[in-house]
């Protein structure tokens, strides 16, 4: 289940996070990883982080956060979202229009991540 800090998400954002966590997975190093969504919304910066962990059966334990991605956005600038991927450590700017609110940003980030995963 997603973890929201600084945001009481609307129903569309909750639905988008649930669908992402339930349907989107990534294969890395011959393992299937499932994402868990974290949001951190403050006045000066919004962030959506996705921690990908091994899909495992109940009772089995493995390492945490095999792969992480973070989308960060500064509402005052309103034209670029930065995407940070832990596997390469580079922060890449992603062009974006300004978002009317944090809920729309969360939905956009999850859609963008899903599209990137499906294009690989």
N, C-alpha and C positions, 0 to 999 in steps of 0.2 A: 504494500500500500504506500502511496506517495506521502511525502512529508512536506507540509507547507509551513514556512516561517514568514511572518509578516503579511500573510494573505489569507483571507477567507474566500476561497475560490467560488466562482459562480458554477452553475451546473454544467456548462459547456466545458470549462477548464477541468472539472472533476472527471467528466466523461472522457475527455481527451487523454488525461493521465492514466485512467484505468485501462483504456483501450491500448495505449502505448505499452504499459507494463504487462498486459495480458497477451498481446499479439506480436510485439516486435522483439526479435532476438538477433544476435549477431554471432557469427562463427569466427573464433580466433584461436589459433594454435590447436586446431582439431577439437575444440570444445564449443559447446553452445552456451552463450551467455545471455541472460535475461536482464533487462534494465529496471532499475528502481529510480523514480523521479524525486528530486529534492528541489524545492524552490526557496529562495531567500530574497524577499522583497523589502527594500529599504527606500527611503525618500530619494537618495542620490544614485542608487544602482539597483538593478533587478538582475537576478541570476536564476538560471535553471541548470541544475546539474543532474547528470544521469550516470549512475554507478552500475556498471555491468558486472554481474557475478555469475558463477557457474550455476546452471540449473541442476539441482540435485534432489534426490529422493529424500523423504523425511528420515532423519536419523544419521545422515551422512554429513560430515563437516568438511569444508574446504577453505581455501584462502578467500579473503574478501576483496572486492573491487579490483578485479583483474584488469579492468579497463574503465576509464572515466572520461566524460565529456562535459564541458561547462560552456553555457551560452551566457554572456553578460552584456548588459545594455545600460547605458546612461540616459535616462529620460530627457535630460536637458539638451543633449546633442541631437538625438532623434534620427540619425541617419545610418548608423553602423552598429552591428552586433558583433561582438568578438566571440570566436569559437576556439576553445582550448581543448586539445586532446592529449591525454597523458602519455600515449604511446610515442608521440614525437615531441611533445613539449612546446610546440609552436602555437602561438595565438594568431589566428587567421581572421581578418575582418570580413564580415559577410554583409553586403549591402542590404539595407532594409528601410522601409518607411517608418515614420514614427507610429507608435502604438497608442491607441486611445486609453489603454489601461493595462495593468499587469496581467490580467486574465488573458487578454489577446496575445500578449508576449509569450506566455506559457504555451498557449495553443500553437503559435507560430514556431517556437523553438522545437516542440515535439514533432510537428509536421516536417520541419526542415531536417531534423535528425533521421526521421523515418525515411524520407526521400533520399538522403545521402546513403543510408544503409542499403536501400534497395537498388541504388545505382551502381553499387560495387559488384 
